[in-house]
Amino acid sequence: MDLNLLKQAAIFQDLDDGELARVAEVCREQKFAVAQYVFKEGEPGNRLFLILDGEVRISRPTRGSCGRS
């Protein structure tokens, strides 16, 4: 991953180039199709996503939807 992209993310703003390089080593780009799920509620939170282009909608079912009561 490009260090300049990481530098733009507030979460990484205090890291020096060496630290950013170590973060970049474990990063990988992933593209998603329109309406494709990125993750679902209840899945393990073992990843961090940076949105580089496009937009994401976060939603969850409400009580009474999807046949639940």
C-alpha positions in Angstrom: 0.0 0.0 0.0 1.2 3.5 -0.8 2.5 5.3 2.3 0.9 8.6 1.1 -2.5 7.0 1.3 -1.8 5.8 4.9 -0.6 9.3 5.9 -3.9 10.7 4.9 -5.8 8.6 7.5 -6.1 10.4 10.8 -5.5 7.1 12.7 -1.9 6.9 11.3 -1.0 10.6 11.3 1.4 10.3 14.3 3.4 7.5 12.7 6.8 8.0 11.1 7.7 6.6 7.7 9.3 3.4 9.3 6.2 2.7 11.3 4.0 3.4 8.3 6.1 1.0 6.2 5.4 -1.7 8.7 1.7 -1.0 8.6 1.8 -1.0 4.8 3.4 -4.5 4.8 0.2 -6.0 6.2 -2.2 -4.0 4.1 -3.9 -5.2 1.0 -6.3 -3.5 -1.4 -9.7 -5.1 -1.7 -12.4 -4.0 -4.1 -16.1 -4.5 -3.5 -19.0 -4.6 -6.0 -22.0 -2.3 -5.6 -24.3 -3.8 -2.9 -21.7 -6.3 -1.8 -21.3 -6.8 2.0 -18.0 -5.7 3.5 -18.8 -7.4 6.8 -21.9 -8.3 8.8 -22.8 -7.6 12.4 -21.4 -10.2 14.8 -18.4 -11.2 12.7 -15.0 -11.0 14.4 -13.6 -7.5 14.3 -10.1 -8.5 13.1 -9.7 -6.0 10.2 -9.5 -2.3 9.6 -11.0 -0.9 6.4 -9.9 2.4 4.9 -12.3 3.7 2.2 -10.2 5.1 -0.6 -12.9 5.6 -3.2 -16.6 5.4 -3.2 -18.9 5.1 -0.2 -20.2 2.6 2.3 -23.6 2.3 3.9 -23.8 1.0 7.4 -27.1 -0.6 8.3 -28.6 -3.3 10.5 -32.0 -4.9 10.7 -34.5 -3.4 13.2 -36.7 -5.4 15.5 -39.6 -6.9 13.6 -37.8 -7.0 10.2 -36.6 -10.1 8.5 -39.2 -12.2 10.3 -37.9 -11.4 13.7 -40.0 -10.3 16.6 
